Amino acid sequence: MISNLNAHVPAQDYQSAHLQAGRFQNLHSTEPTSLRKTLAITWRFFTESKVAAEPDQTLPVKTLTRAELDALPDTGVHIVKLGHSSVLLKVNGAYWLLDPVFSERASPLSFLGPSRFHQPPISLDELPDIDKVLISHNHYDHLDKEAVKQLNAKTRQFLVPLGVEGDLIRWGIAAEKIHAFDWWQEQTDQDVMVAFTPTQHFSGRGLSDANRTLWGSWVIKTAHESLYFSGDSGYFPGFKDIGERYGPFDYTLIETGAYDADWADIHMTPEQSVQAHLDLRGKIMVPIHNGTFDLAFHSWYDPLERVLSAAQQQGVVLNTPTPGEVITINQAYLNQAWWQSLLAQVGR
């Protein structure tokens, strides 16, 4: 772990094996981003027709109250999907947030960009004090500037990839509250171990900062529970490496959504997400990164339908909670394919 890292240090000064010429690199080569490709994808977004990219009906969300959270036992690990890749955990009585995004749009602009299909099941104001906020990378659908600023007063620690600490300090977060990680670095705090592990992705929040900060996934292990949170990734051999080093996992929270042939090496198809779960030696899989924002060209329900089919074919146990539902590791959970009743109503 790199603790209290100085945020003014430029990325090219980090002592990281994954840094070349001031920009972080994946472990395996991916198709380089070019202006031509970016313009071609942008043209697709403006011209290509979409079918059911957004739901026709109100999606089910279980409103969650502070009292309900406090009533959960202070032992074990409880998981609440808030929407997209945002997850609330209660870990041995302490509250953690993973990639908390509460803004109306996953965009640098308040008036343009992908807007939410549903509201979060609990507001930022009603959240209890947060022990840790974990960030996987700095894309707008994973790092929400306004949420981070509002969480500052009630959060003890922010755990981020190398380089992201600079953003947080510019937003008013005290340097001593931030812990920046390179891949495979660990922190043990209050008998809970976290490790920052590789993914195959990229970073950037503007036109000139591509890959200036690192990206990755998080491993969380208590004395009796283990959890993996994927962030964003294409399918790559690193999942097996993580599984061998830290698995098996009671639960894997795996990116399943926003995939397309034009960016196949940095986002997985649902079938690849299930394979990643198997590589990680996961027991139960929760598909995340779906059902909240329109970020690709597939229908809003395609990730859920395809991951359910792939899981059944591979014998993988799947949990697909609605936002606000509570899952407790090592306790029975009745899974429901909640989206299928909505599709039946509109004849799909």
ChimeraX attribute file (.defattr): number of C-alpha atoms within 10 A of each C-alpha:
attribute: neighborCount
match mode: 1-to-1
recipient: residues
	/A:1	18
	/A:2	16
	/A:3	14
	/A:4	14
	/A:5	19
	/A:6	17
	/A:7	19
	/A:8	12
	/A:9	12
	/A:10	13
	/A:11	23
	/A:12	15
	/A:13	10
	/A:14	14
	/A:15	9
	/A:16	13
	/A:17	11
	/A:18	15
	/A:19	19
	/A:20	11
	/A:21	10
	/A:22	15
	/A:23	17
	/A:24	23
	/A:25	21
	/A:26	18
	/A:27	15
	/A:28	11
	/A:29	9
	/A:30	16
	/A:31	10
	/A:32	6
	/A:33	11
	/A:34	9
	/A:35	8
	/A:36	9
	/A:37	12
	/A:38	12
	/A:39	11
	/A:40	12
	/A:41	15
	/A:42	12
	/A:43	11
	/A:44	12
	/A:45	14
	/A:46	8
	/A:47	9
	/A:48	10
	/A:49	9
	/A:50	12
	/A:51	9
	/A:52	14
	/A:53	18
	/A:54	18
	/A:55	18
	/A:56	12
	/A:57	11
	/A:58	9
	/A:59	17
	/A:60	15
	/A:61	18
	/A:62	16
	/A:63	14
	/A:64	20
	/A:65	16
	/A:66	13
	/A:67	10
	/A:68	10
	/A:69	19
	/A:70	13
	/A:71	9
	/A:72	15
	/A:73	14
	/A:74	15
	/A:75	11
	/A:76	18
	/A:77	24
	/A:78	22
	/A:79	21
	/A:80	22
	/A:81	25
	/A:82	29
	/A:83	27
	/A:84	25
	/A:85	27
	/A:86	23
	/A:87	22
	/A:88	22
	/A:89	22
	/A:90	23
	/A:91	21
	/A:92	16
	/A:93	17
	/A:94	16
	/A:95	22
	/A:96	23
	/A:97	22
	/A:98	23
	/A:99	27
	/A:100	26
	/A:101	26
	/A:102	24
	/A:103	18
	/A:104	17
	/A:105	20
	/A:106	24
	/A:107	17
	/A:108	15
	/A:109	9
	/A:110	12
	/A:111	10
	/A:112	10
	/A:113	15
	/A:114	17
	/A:115	18
	/A:116	19
	/A:117	21
	/A:118	18
	/A:119	17
	/A:120	24
	/A:121	20
	/A:122	18
	/A:123	13
	/A:124	15
	/A:125	10
	/A:126	11
	/A:127	16
	/A:128	17
	/A:129	15
	/A:130	21
	/A:131	17
	/A:132	20
	/A:133	22
	/A:134	23
	/A:135	27
	/A:136	27
	/A:137	26
	/A:138	24
	/A:139	20
	/A:140	18
	/A:141	24
	/A:142	22
	/A:143	25
	/A:144	21
	/A:145	19
	/A:146	12
	/A:147	15
	/A:148	22
	/A:149	13
	/A:150	12
	/A:151	21
	/A:152	20
	/A:153	11
	/A:154	14
	/A:155	20
	/A:156	16
	/A:157	20
	/A:158	26
	/A:159	25
	/A:160	27
	/A:161	24
	/A:162	25
	/A:163	28
	/A:164	26
	/A:165	28
	/A:166	21
	/A:167	16
	/A:168	22
	/A:169	17
	/A:170	12
	/A:171	14
	/A:172	11
	/A:173	21
	/A:174	15
	/A:175	19
	/A:176	14
	/A:177	19
	/A:178	26
	/A:179	22
	/A:180	24
	/A:181	26
	/A:182	24
	/A:183	21
	/A:184	17
	/A:185	13
	/A:186	18
	/A:187	18
	/A:188	13
	/A:189	8
	/A:190	9
	/A:191	11
	/A:192	15
	/A:193	15
	/A:194	23
	/A:195	21
	/A:196	27
	/A:197	25
	/A:198	24
	/A:199	28
	/A:200	26
	/A:201	23
	/A:202	24
	/A:203	21
	/A:204	17
	/A:205	16
	/A:206	9
	/A:207	6
	/A:208	8
	/A:209	11
	/A:210	14
	/A:211	21
	/A:212	23
	/A:213	27
	/A:214	30
	/A:215	34
	/A:216	28
	/A:217	25
	/A:218	26
	/A:219	21
	/A:220	20
	/A:221	22
	/A:222	17
	/A:223	9
	/A:224	10
	/A:225	17
	/A:226	22
	/A:227	25
	/A:228	28
	/A:229	25
	/A:230	27
	/A:231	26
	/A:232	28
	/A:233	24
	/A:234	21
	/A:235	21
	/A:236	19
	/A:237	14
	/A:238	18
	/A:239	23
	/A:240	18
	/A:241	15
	/A:242	21
	/A:243	19
	/A:244	13
	/A:245	11
	/A:246	18
	/A:247	20
	/A:248	20
	/A:249	21
	/A:250	18
	/A:251	25
	/A:252	27
	/A:253	25
	/A:254	25
	/A:255	29
	/A:256	30
	/A:257	30
	/A:258	23
	/A:259	21
	/A:260	15
	/A:261	9
	/A:262	13
	/A:263	16
	/A:264	15
	/A:265	20
	/A:266	20
	/A:267	23
	/A:268	27
	/A:269	22
	/A:270	26
	/A:271	19
	/A:272	18
	/A:273	26
	/A:274	32
	/A:275	20
	/A:276	26
	/A:277	27
	/A:278	21
	/A:279	20
	/A:280	23
	/A:281	21
	/A:282	23
	/A:283	17
	/A:284	18
	/A:285	25
	/A:286	20
	/A:287	27
	/A:288	28
	/A:289	23
	/A:290	20
	/A:291	27
	/A:292	25
	/A:293	24
	/A:294	22
	/A:295	19
	/A:296	14
	/A:297	17
	/A:298	18
	/A:299	18
	/A:300	24
	/A:301	19
	/A:302	18
	/A:303	24
	/A:304	23
	/A:305	14
	/A:306	16
	/A:307	25
	/A:308	22
	/A:309	16
	/A:310	18
	/A:311	19
	/A:312	13
	/A:313	11
	/A:314	13
	/A:315	11
	/A:316	20
	/A:317	16
	/A:318	21
	/A:319	20
	/A:320	20
	/A:321	25
	/A:322	22
	/A:323	26
	/A:324	22
	/A:325	16
	/A:326	20
	/A:327	18
	/A:328	17
	/A:329	18
	/A:330	13
	/A:331	8
	/A:332	8
	/A:333	12
	/A:334	8
	/A:335	12
	/A:336	12
	/A:337	15
	/A:338	14
	/A:339	18
	/A:340	13
	/A:341	11
	/A:342	18
	/A:343	14
	/A:344	9
	/A:345	10
	/A:346	9
	/A:347	7
	/A:348	9
